[in-house]
Each structure stands twice: as C-alpha cells, then as structure tokens.
Amino acid sequence: MGTVYELMLLLRASDEESARESQIKKIEETVEASKGKVRSKKPLGKKELAYPIGKEKEAYFYLLELEGSGNLVQNLSRKIRLQDGILRHLVVRKEE
C-alpha cells in the first residue's frame, strides 16, 4: 500500500462545468500514469475567495484523496502547474 495524500484544488469559477470536469479527468489520468490511485473525489462547491486570485473572486473547490508513491506528488504538481484553469492546489500527506 502506498502513501495516502489529500489534494485540494481551486478551479476557475468562470470556466464551464465541462472544462472543470476535463481538468479533474486529466489529474486522475496523471495519478494512474504514476501508478497511483484516486480513492475518493469530493466536489465542495463554489465559494467566494477571501481575496482575489488573478481577477477571480470565486472558485470551485475539489478535494481528492490519492494513494501512491512520492514521485506521484512531483508528477502531479508539475502537471497541475501546466493546466490553465487551476487557480491553486495543495497536496498534503494524510495521517491514518
């Protein structure tokens, strides 16, 4: 069994739902390509940001629970930085 991580994503609220789903799908594909597994995926909804990121005042929040090795996080962070509609992301190791 690999290490368990939580990934929090803030996606641009001005994008269409299909674009957001496409971004989540790309992340899932990256996880699987790194021999990892997506254990759960929770959309947390659209929320107002405490401060604007770029010109965005709202974002869609998603929480994903992932399982994999250390190189999973490196590959994932690199891919996420290349995606346009993701405002912020944070990966933390989950204590079990």
N, CA, C and O atoms as a Tinker XYZ file with bonds, in Angstrom:
   384  protein
     1  N      0.850000   -1.197000    0.000000    73     2
     2  CA     0.000000    0.000000    0.000000    64     1     3
     3  C      0.884000    1.244000    0.000000    63     2     4     5
     4  O      1.877000    1.305000    0.724000    81     3
     5  N      0.523000    2.228000   -0.808000    73     3     6
     6  CA     1.289000    3.465000   -0.897000    64     5     7
     7  C      0.863000    4.469000    0.160000    63     6     8     9
     8  O     -0.005000    4.205000    0.992000    81     7
     9  N      1.490000    5.604000    0.100000    73     7    10
    10  CA     1.170000    6.707000    0.997000    64     9    11
    11  C     -0.127000    7.362000    0.536000    63    10    12    13
    12  O     -0.411000    7.426000   -0.661000    81    11
    13  N     -0.910000    7.847000    1.495000    73    11    14
    14  CA    -2.189000    8.494000    1.171000    64    13    15
    15  C     -2.006000   10.010000    1.242000    63    14    16    17
    16  O     -1.438000   10.536000    2.199000    81    15
    17  N     -2.499000   10.699000    0.211000    73    15    18
    18  CA    -2.405000   12.156000    0.111000    64    17    19
    19  C     -3.790000   12.749000   -0.087000    63    18    20    21
    20  O     -4.697000   12.093000   -0.600000    81    19
    21  N     -3.938000   14.009000    0.331000    73    19    22
    22  CA    -5.137000   14.783000    0.013000    64    21    23
    23  C     -4.717000   15.919000   -0.917000    63    22    24    25
    24  O     -3.717000   16.597000   -0.681000    81    23
    25  N     -5.482000   16.107000   -1.955000    73    23    26
    26  CA    -5.227000   17.169000   -2.930000    64    25    27
    27  C     -6.429000   18.105000   -2.934000    63    26    28    29
    28  O     -7.548000   17.692000   -3.236000    81    27
    29  N     -6.188000   19.365000   -2.598000    73    27    30
    30  CA    -7.240000   20.388000   -2.650000    64    29    31
    31  C     -6.992000   21.239000   -3.887000    63    30    32    33
    32  O     -5.889000   21.742000   -4.099000    81    31
    33  N     -8.028000   21.391000   -4.697000    73    31    34
    34  CA    -7.944000   22.172000   -5.932000    64    33    35
    35  C     -8.919000   23.333000   -5.894000    63    34    36    37
    36  O    -10.041000   23.190000   -5.410000    81    35
    37  N     -8.501000   24.470000   -6.397000    73    35    38
    38  CA    -9.380000   25.609000   -6.614000    64    37    39
    39  C     -9.418000   25.842000   -8.116000    63    38    40    41
    40  O     -8.416000   26.219000   -8.725000    81    39
    41  N    -10.586000   25.613000   -8.703000    73    39    42
    42  CA   -10.750000   25.759000  -10.150000    64    41    43
    43  C    -11.492000   27.046000  -10.468000    63    42    44    45
    44  O    -12.360000   27.485000   -9.713000    81    43
    45  N    -11.141000   27.631000  -11.581000    73    43    46
    46  CA   -11.726000   28.902000  -12.008000    64    45    47
    47  C    -13.245000   28.781000  -12.126000    63    46    48    49
    48  O    -13.743000   27.895000  -12.822000    81    47
    49  N    -13.983000   29.662000  -11.452000    73    47    50
    50  CA   -15.448000   29.624000  -11.452000    64    49    51
    51  C    -16.031000   30.082000  -12.785000    63    50    52    53
    52  O    -17.158000   29.721000  -13.122000    81    51
    53  N    -15.282000   30.865000  -13.539000    73    51    54
    54  CA   -15.796000   31.374000  -14.809000    64    53    55
    55  C    -15.750000   30.318000  -15.921000    63    54    56    57
    56  O    -16.356000   30.509000  -16.976000    81    55
    57  N    -15.040000   29.210000  -15.696000    73    55    58
    58  CA   -14.998000   28.130000  -16.686000    64    57    59
    59  C    -16.302000   27.345000  -16.674000    63    58    60    61
    60  O    -17.007000   27.314000  -15.665000    81    59
    61  N    -16.615000   26.714000  -17.791000    73    59    62
    62  CA   -17.814000   25.877000  -17.865000    64    61    63
    63  C    -17.587000   24.579000  -17.110000    63    62    64    65
    64  O    -16.448000   24.181000  -16.865000    81    63
    65  N    -18.685000   23.922000  -16.743000    73    63    66
    66  CA   -18.603000   22.676000  -15.979000    64    65    67
    67  C    -17.819000   21.604000  -16.736000    63    66    68    69
    68  O    -17.056000   20.850000  -16.132000    81    67
    69  N    -18.004000   21.535000  -18.046000    73    67    70
    70  CA   -17.292000   20.532000  -18.838000    64    69    71
    71  C    -15.776000   20.760000  -18.789000    63    70    72    73
    72  O    -15.006000   19.800000  -18.790000    81    71
    73  N    -15.353000   22.011000  -18.747000    73    71    74
    74  CA   -13.912000   22.322000  -18.653000    64    73    75
    75  C    -13.365000   21.891000  -17.299000    63    74    76    77
    76  O    -12.258000   21.361000  -17.216000    81    75
    77  N    -14.137000   22.116000  -16.239000    73    75    78
    78  CA   -13.692000   21.697000  -14.893000    64    77    79
    79  C    -13.603000   20.179000  -14.808000    63    78    80    81
    80  O    -12.653000   19.637000  -14.243000    81    79
    81  N    -14.602000   19.492000  -15.373000    73    79    82
    82  CA   -14.577000   18.024000  -15.366000    64    81    83
    83  C    -13.385000   17.498000  -16.147000    63    82    84    85
    84  O    -12.784000   16.495000  -15.763000    81    83
    85  N    -13.042000   18.157000  -17.226000    73    83    86
    86  CA   -11.892000   17.773000  -18.041000    64    85    87
    87  C    -10.593000   17.913000  -17.245000    63    86    88    89
    88  O     -9.709000   17.060000  -17.333000    81    87
    89  N    -10.486000   18.983000  -16.475000    73    87    90
    90  CA    -9.290000   19.188000  -15.649000    64    89    91
    91  C     -9.163000   18.102000  -14.582000    63    90    92    93
    92  O     -8.068000   17.590000  -14.346000    81    91
    93  N    -10.270000   17.751000  -13.942000    73    91    94
    94  CA   -10.253000   16.686000  -12.931000    64    93    95
    95  C     -9.869000   15.363000  -13.595000    63    94    96    97
    96  O     -9.105000   14.583000  -13.027000    81    95
    97  N    -10.396000   15.110000  -14.793000    73    95    98
    98  CA   -10.089000   13.878000  -15.522000    64    97    99
    99  C     -8.595000   13.793000  -15.844000    63    98   100   101
   100  O     -7.994000   12.724000  -15.733000    81    99
   101  N     -7.996000   14.920000  -16.243000    73    99   102
   102  CA    -6.556000   14.947000  -16.535000    64   101   103
   103  C     -5.741000   14.609000  -15.283000    63   102   104   105
   104  O     -4.733000   13.906000  -15.362000    81   103
   105  N     -6.181000   15.108000  -14.146000    73   103   106
   106  CA    -5.482000   14.819000  -12.888000    64   105   107
   107  C     -5.592000   13.337000  -12.559000    63   106   108   109
   108  O     -4.610000   12.715000  -12.154000    81   107
   109  N     -6.784000   12.769000  -12.730000    73   107   110
   110  CA    -6.962000   11.333000  -12.476000    64   109   111
   111  C     -6.067000   10.502000  -13.388000    63   110   112   113
   112  O     -5.481000    9.515000  -12.946000    81   111
   113  N     -5.955000   10.894000  -14.665000    73   111   114
   114  CA    -5.100000   10.183000  -15.611000    64   113   115
   115  C     -3.629000   10.275000  -15.206000    63   114   116   117
   116  O     -2.885000    9.303000  -15.346000    81   115
   117  N     -3.207000   11.435000  -14.705000    73   115   118
   118  CA    -1.827000   11.612000  -14.242000    64   117   119
   119  C     -1.542000   10.709000  -13.051000    63   118   120   121
   120  O     -0.472000   10.105000  -12.965000    81   119
   121  N     -2.497000   10.618000  -12.134000    73   119   122
   122  CA    -2.339000    9.756000  -10.961000    64   121   123
   123  C     -2.188000    8.300000  -11.397000    63   122   124   125
   124  O     -1.298000    7.597000  -10.918000    81   123
   125  N     -3.048000    7.851000  -12.299000    73   123   126
   126  CA    -2.992000    6.464000  -12.773000    64   125   127
   127  C     -1.711000    6.194000  -13.561000    63   126   128   129
   128  O     -1.155000    5.100000  -13.473000    81   127
   129  N     -1.234000    7.181000  -14.335000    73   127   130
   130  CA     0.008000    7.017000  -15.088000    64   129   131
   131  C      1.213000    6.900000  -14.157000    63   130   132   133
   132  O      2.225000    6.301000  -14.520000    81   131
   133  N      1.102000    7.475000  -12.950000    73   131   134
   134  CA     2.180000    7.396000  -11.955000    64   133   135
   135  C      1.994000    6.199000  -11.036000    63   134   136   137
   136  O      2.579000    6.145000   -9.954000    81   135
   137  N      1.180000    5.239000  -11.464000    73   135   138
   138  CA     0.886000    4.014000  -10.707000    64   137   139
   139  C      0.244000    4.313000   -9.356000    63   138   140   141
   140  O      0.473000    3.607000   -8.374000    81   139
   141  N     -0.566000    5.375000   -9.324000    73   139   142
   142  CA    -1.306000    5.733000   -8.127000    64   141   143
   143  C     -2.780000    5.412000   -8.297000    63   142   144   145
   144  O     -3.200000    4.827000   -9.295000    81   143
   145  N     -3.552000    5.809000   -7.297000    73   143   146
   146  CA    -4.987000    5.508000   -7.326000    64   145   147
   147  C     -5.747000    6.664000   -6.694000    63   146   148   149
   148  O     -5.326000    7.203000   -5.670000    81   147
   149  N     -6.861000    7.045000   -7.299000    73   147   150
   150  CA    -7.752000    8.057000   -6.716000    64   149   151
   151  C     -8.735000    7.313000   -5.822000    63   150   152   153
   152  O     -9.570000    6.554000   -6.315000    81   151
   153  N     -8.642000    7.525000   -4.510000    73   151   154
   154  CA    -9.511000    6.817000   -3.570000    64   153   155
   155  C    -10.884000    7.470000   -3.469000    63   154   156   157
   156  O    -11.897000    6.779000   -3.360000    81   155
   157  N    -10.921000    8.793000   -3.504000    73   155   158
   158  CA   -12.205000    9.492000   -3.457000    64   157   159
   159  C    -12.066000   10.864000   -4.105000    63   158   160   161
   160  O    -10.973000   11.419000   -4.208000    81   159
   161  N    -13.210000   11.392000   -4.539000    73   159   162
   162  CA   -13.260000   12.701000   -5.194000    64   161   163
   163  C    -14.518000   13.399000   -4.689000    63   162   164   165
   164  O    -15.628000   12.902000   -4.876000    81   163
   165  N    -14.339000   14.552000   -4.048000    73   163   166
   166  CA   -15.480000   15.284000   -3.496000    64   165   167
   167  C    -15.511000   16.706000   -4.036000    63   166   168   169
   168  O    -14.593000   17.485000   -3.776000    81   167
   169  N    -16.558000   17.057000   -4.785000    73   167   170
   170  CA   -16.725000   18.471000   -5.133000    64   169   171
   171  C    -17.289000   19.199000   -3.903000    63   170   172   173
   172  O    -18.303000   18.782000   -3.343000    81   171
   173  N    -16.638000   20.270000   -3.493000    73   171   174
   174  CA   -17.069000   21.015000   -2.306000    64   173   175
   175  C    -17.878000   22.252000   -2.667000    63   174   176   177
   176  O    -18.334000   22.982000   -1.787000    81   175
   177  N    -18.055000   22.484000   -3.962000    73   175   178
   178  CA   -18.926000   23.571000   -4.400000    64   177   179
   179  C    -18.194000   24.864000   -4.694000    63   178   180   181
   180  O    -16.976000   24.980000   -4.557000    81   179
   181  N    -18.999000   25.829000   -5.103000    73   179   182
   182  CA   -18.494000   27.154000   -5.464000    64   181   183
   183  C    -18.493000   28.027000   -4.213000    63   182   184   185
   184  O    -19.494000   28.121000   -3.502000    81   183
   185  N    -17.351000   28.664000   -3.959000    73   183   186
   186  CA   -17.227000   29.506000   -2.770000    64   185   187
   187  C    -16.542000   30.814000   -3.136000    63   186   188   189
   188  O    -15.770000   30.897000   -4.091000    81   187
   189  N    -16.852000   31.826000   -2.346000    73   187   190
   190  CA   -16.200000   33.113000   -2.529000    64   189   191
   191  C    -14.822000   33.055000   -1.887000    63   190   192   193
   192  O    -14.657000   32.511000   -0.795000    81   191
   193  N    -13.834000   33.619000   -2.574000    73   191   194
   194  CA   -12.467000   33.617000   -2.065000    64   193   195
   195  C    -12.260000   34.768000   -1.079000    63   194   196   197
   196  O    -12.905000   35.811000   -1.185000    81   195
   197  N    -11.367000   34.569000   -0.137000    73   195   198
   198  CA   -11.066000   35.613000    0.843000    64   197   199
   199  C    -10.411000   36.821000    0.172000    63   198   200   201
   200  O    -10.597000   37.961000    0.599000    81   199
   201  N     -9.650000   36.554000   -0.873000    73   199   202
   202  CA    -9.023000   37.610000   -1.661000    64   201   203
   203  C     -8.972000   37.144000   -3.120000    63   202   204   205
   204  O     -8.915000   35.942000   -3.378000    81   203
   205  N     -8.991000   38.068000   -4.065000    73   203   206
   206  CA    -8.980000   37.668000   -5.472000    64   205   207
   207  C     -7.678000   36.968000   -5.860000    63   206   208   209
   208  O     -6.597000   37.357000   -5.416000    81   207
   209  N     -7.793000   35.941000   -6.687000    73   207   210
   210  CA    -6.633000   35.275000   -7.283000    64   209   211
   211  C     -6.708000   35.616000   -8.762000    63   210   212   213
   212  O     -7.616000   35.180000   -9.470000    81   211
   213  N     -5.747000   36.393000   -9.213000    73   211   214
   214  CA    -5.850000   36.949000  -10.559000    64   213   215
   215  C     -7.019000   37.921000  -10.536000    63   214   216   217
   216  O     -7.021000   38.876000   -9.760000    81   215
   217  N     -8.004000   37.682000  -11.379000    73   215   218
   218  CA    -9.218000   38.511000  -11.349000    64   217   219
   219  C    -10.405000   37.714000  -10.850000    63   218   220   221
   220  O    -11.538000   38.193000  -10.891000    81   219
   221  N    -10.157000   36.503000  -10.380000    73   219   222
   222  CA   -11.239000   35.625000   -9.917000    64   221   223
   223  C    -11.579000   35.908000   -8.448000    63   222   224   225
   224  O    -10.695000   35.985000   -7.595000    81   223
   225  N    -12.869000   36.060000   -8.176000    73   223   226
   226  CA   -13.332000   36.288000   -6.809000    64   225   227
   227  C    -14.028000   35.069000   -6.228000    63   226   228   229
   228  O    -14.294000   35.005000   -5.027000    81   227
   229  N    -14.325000   34.084000   -7.105000    73   227   230
   230  CA   -14.953000   32.837000   -6.684000    64   229   231
   231  C    -14.208000   31.676000   -7.325000    63   230   232   233
   232  O    -13.546000   31.829000   -8.351000    81   231
   233  N    -14.332000   30.503000   -6.688000    73   231   234
   234  CA   -13.682000   29.307000   -7.239000    64   233   235
   235  C    -14.492000   28.081000   -6.857000    63   234   236   237
   236  O    -15.229000   28.085000   -5.870000    81   235
   237  N    -14.343000   27.031000   -7.655000    73   235   238
   238  CA   -14.911000   25.728000   -7.320000    64   237   239
   239  C    -13.841000   24.935000   -6.583000    63   238   240   241
   240  O    -12.706000   24.832000   -7.049000    81   239
   241  N    -14.199000   24.379000   -5.440000    73   239   242
   242  CA   -13.271000   23.623000   -4.610000    64   241   243
   243  C    -13.512000   22.127000   -4.811000    63   242   244   245
   244  O    -14.653000   21.669000   -4.850000    81   243
   245  N    -12.423000   21.381000   -4.937000    73   243   246
   246  CA   -12.478000   19.920000   -5.042000    64   245   247
   247  C    -11.455000   19.324000   -4.095000    63   246   248   249
   248  O    -10.347000   19.843000   -3.960000    81   247
   249  N    -11.828000   18.228000   -3.434000    73   247   250
   250  CA   -10.922000   17.504000   -2.549000    64   249   251
   251  C    -10.791000   16.082000   -3.075000    63   250   252   253
   252  O    -11.782000   15.360000   -3.186000    81   251
   253  N     -9.566000   15.685000   -3.398000    73   251   254
   254  CA    -9.303000   14.337000   -3.881000    64   253   255
   255  C     -8.404000   13.624000   -2.883000    63   254   256   257
   256  O     -7.470000   14.215000   -2.342000    81   255
   257  N     -8.690000   12.361000   -2.646000    73   255   258
   258  CA    -7.825000   11.529000   -1.807000    64   257   259
   259  C     -7.100000   10.570000   -2.742000    63   258   260   261
   260  O     -7.723000    9.828000   -3.502000    81   259
   261  N     -5.780000   10.600000   -2.672000    73   259   262
   262  CA    -4.943000    9.834000   -3.587000    64   261   263
   263  C     -4.075000    8.850000   -2.822000    63   262   264   265
   264  O     -3.777000    9.050000   -1.644000    81   263
   265  N     -3.678000    7.799000   -3.495000    73   263   266
   266  CA    -2.750000    6.842000   -2.914000    64   265   267
   267  C     -1.647000    6.579000   -3.924000    63   266   268   269
   268  O     -1.921000    6.318000   -5.095000    81   267
   269  N     -0.400000    6.647000   -3.473000    73   267   270
   270  CA     0.707000    6.415000   -4.388000    64   269   271
   271  C      2.043000    6.669000   -3.730000    63   270   272   273
   272  O      2.131000    6.831000   -2.513000    81   271
   273  N      3.083000    6.704000   -4.546000    73   271   274
   274  CA     4.443000    6.903000   -4.048000    64   273   275
   275  C      4.808000    8.383000   -4.075000    63   274   276   277
   276  O      4.016000    9.218000   -4.511000    81   275
   277  N      6.002000    8.698000   -3.611000    73   275   278
   278  CA     6.461000   10.089000   -3.554000    64   277   279
   279  C      6.567000   10.752000   -4.910000    63   278   280   281
   280  O      6.322000   11.953000   -5.027000    81   279
   281  N      6.932000    9.989000   -5.955000    73   279   282
   282  CA     7.046000   10.607000   -7.281000    64   281   283
   283  C      5.681000   10.987000   -7.843000    63   282   284   285
   284  O      5.601000   11.791000   -8.772000    81   283
   285  N      4.615000   10.426000   -7.300000    73   283   286
   286  CA     3.260000   10.813000   -7.700000    64   285   287
   287  C      3.039000   12.298000   -7.456000    63   286   288   289
   288  O      2.509000   13.000000   -8.317000    81   287
   289  N      3.442000   12.777000   -6.287000    73   287   290
   290  CA     3.239000   14.182000   -5.919000    64   289   291
   291  C      4.040000   15.090000   -6.844000    63   290   292   293
   292  O      3.539000   16.131000   -7.268000    81   291
   293  N      5.269000   14.715000   -7.162000    73   291   294
   294  CA     6.096000   15.524000   -8.062000    64   293   295
   295  C      5.477000   15.602000   -9.456000    63   294   296   297
   296  O      5.377000   16.685000  -10.033000    81   295
   297  N      5.064000   14.461000   -9.994000    73   295   298
   298  CA     4.449000   14.433000  -11.328000    64   297   299
   299  C      3.155000   15.236000  -11.355000    63   298   300   301
   300  O      2.889000   15.982000  -12.298000    81   299
   301  N      2.359000   15.071000  -10.308000    73   299   302
   302  CA     1.068000   15.744000  -10.220000    64   301   303
   303  C      1.241000   17.264000  -10.140000    63   302   304   305
   304  O      0.561000   18.004000  -10.852000    81   303
   305  N      2.135000   17.721000   -9.288000    73   303   306
   306  CA     2.360000   19.160000   -9.141000    64   305   307
   307  C      2.838000   19.776000  -10.446000    63   306   308   309
   308  O      2.427000   20.880000  -10.803000    81   307
   309  N      3.700000   19.070000  -11.154000    73   307   310
   310  CA     4.200000   19.569000  -12.443000    64   309   311
   311  C      3.054000   19.700000  -13.442000    63   310   312   313
   312  O      2.944000   20.714000  -14.131000    81   311
   313  N      2.198000   18.677000  -13.523000    73   311   314
   314  CA     1.053000   18.693000  -14.456000    64   313   315
   315  C      0.062000   19.795000  -14.091000    63   314   316   317
   316  O     -0.456000   20.487000  -14.967000    81   315
   317  N     -0.198000   19.956000  -12.793000    73   315   318
   318  CA    -1.174000   20.950000  -12.342000    64   317   319
   319  C     -0.713000   22.364000  -12.698000    63   318   320   321
   320  O     -1.523000   23.195000  -13.107000    81   319
   321  N      0.575000   22.638000  -12.546000    73   319   322
   322  CA     1.088000   23.970000  -12.875000    64   321   323
   323  C      0.904000   24.299000  -14.360000    63   322   324   325
   324  O      0.802000   25.468000  -14.729000    81   323
   325  N      0.864000   23.271000  -15.205000    73   323   326
   326  CA     0.694000   23.489000  -16.644000    64   325   327
   327  C     -0.765000   23.698000  -17.052000    63   326   328   329
   328  O     -1.035000   24.207000  -18.140000    81   327
   329  N     -1.707000   23.309000  -16.186000    73   327   330
   330  CA    -3.127000   23.463000  -16.513000    64   329   331
   331  C     -3.567000   24.892000  -16.231000    63   330   332   333
   332  O     -3.217000   25.470000  -15.202000    81   331
   333  N     -4.326000   25.445000  -17.141000    73   331   334
   334  CA    -4.689000   26.856000  -17.076000    64   333   335
   335  C     -5.790000   27.179000  -16.073000    63   334   336   337
   336  O     -5.714000   28.209000  -15.403000    81   335
   337  N     -6.804000   26.341000  -15.948000    73   335   338
   338  CA    -7.972000   26.683000  -15.144000    64   337   339
   339  C     -7.834000   26.446000  -13.651000    63   338   340   341
   340  O     -8.772000   26.710000  -12.898000    81   339
   341  N     -6.684000   25.951000  -13.205000    73   339   342
   342  CA    -6.493000   25.679000  -11.775000    64   341   343
   343  C     -5.829000   26.892000  -11.139000    63   342   344   345
   344  O     -4.704000   27.252000  -11.484000    81   343
   345  N     -6.546000   27.521000  -10.200000    73   343   346
   346  CA    -6.038000   28.726000   -9.554000    64   345   347
   347  C     -4.986000   28.393000   -8.498000    63   346   348   349
   348  O     -3.927000   29.019000   -8.450000    81   347
   349  N     -5.277000   27.414000   -7.660000    73   347   350
   350  CA    -4.367000   26.998000   -6.585000    64   349   351
   351  C     -4.535000   25.501000   -6.350000    63   350   352   353
   352  O     -5.571000   24.920000   -6.673000    81   351
   353  N     -3.495000   24.888000   -5.780000    73   351   354
   354  CA    -3.576000   23.486000   -5.370000    64   353   355
   355  C     -2.680000   23.275000   -4.156000    63   354   356   357
   356  O     -1.714000   24.007000   -3.941000    81   355
   357  N     -3.015000   22.274000   -3.379000    73   355   358
   358  CA    -2.222000   21.908000   -2.214000    64   357   359
   359  C     -2.301000   20.398000   -2.030000    63   358   360   361
   360  O     -3.390000   19.826000   -2.006000    81   359
   361  N     -1.151000   19.762000   -1.902000    73   359   362
   362  CA    -1.091000   18.323000   -1.654000    64   361   363
   363  C     -0.475000   18.132000   -0.279000    63   362   364   365
   364  O      0.602000   18.656000    0.006000    81   363
   365  N     -1.163000   17.375000    0.576000    73   363   366
   366  CA    -0.632000   17.049000    1.903000    64   365   367
   367  C     -0.736000   15.552000    2.130000    63   366   368   369
   368  O     -1.644000   14.890000    1.628000    81   367
   369  N      0.216000   15.034000    2.898000    73   367   370
   370  CA     0.171000   13.620000    3.241000    64   369   371
   371  C     -0.843000   13.441000    4.360000    63   370   372   373
   372  O     -0.829000   14.182000    5.343000    81   371
   373  N     -1.706000   12.473000    4.212000    73   371   374
   374  CA    -2.768000   12.241000    5.179000    64   373   375
   375  C     -2.294000   11.245000    6.221000    63   374   376   377
   376  O     -1.787000   10.176000    5.883000    81   375
   377  N     -2.458000   11.594000    7.479000    73   375   378
   378  CA    -2.112000   10.706000    8.582000    64   377   379
   379  C     -3.265000    9.728000    8.787000    63   378   380   381
   380  O     -4.424000   10.135000    8.862000    81   379
   381  N     -2.946000    8.441000    8.878000    73   379   382
   382  CA    -4.009000    7.446000    9.084000    64   381   383
   383  C     -3.809000    6.701000   10.371000    63   382   384
   384  O     -4.606000    5.825000   10.708000    81   383
